[in-house]
Amino acid sequence: MAEHTTAHPPLTLDAVADRVTLTVEEAAALLGLGRSAAYEAARRGQIPTRRLGRRVVVPVPALLAWLGAEDDRTSTAA
């Protein structure tokens, strides 16, 4: 049986700007990291995360501020 995979378009800062949170895997794709490296960075506190029960999520506003992208977005909107 052939395995079917759905290709997802690459995540961009503009694509996630309207979201509240990302999964660690989505943040990894955005940052160009592997899944394991992203979870390790999250565990070490190197990327902003919050725990929701057993889930770990990345708050988009905190990630954008951490990247310095928040300043870029507000200066282009003005």
Secondary structure as GFF3:
##gff-version 3
##sequence-region A 1 78
A	DSSP	alpha_helix	13	16	.	.	.	ID=ss1
A	DSSP	beta_strand	21	23	.	.	.	ID=ss2
A	DSSP	alpha_helix	24	31	.	.	.	ID=ss3
A	DSSP	alpha_helix	35	44	.	.	.	ID=ss4
A	DSSP	beta_strand	50	52	.	.	.	ID=ss5
A	DSSP	beta_strand	55	59	.	.	.	ID=ss6
A	DSSP	alpha_helix	60	67	.	.	.	ID=ss7
A	DSSP	alpha_helix	69	77	.	.	.	ID=ss8
###
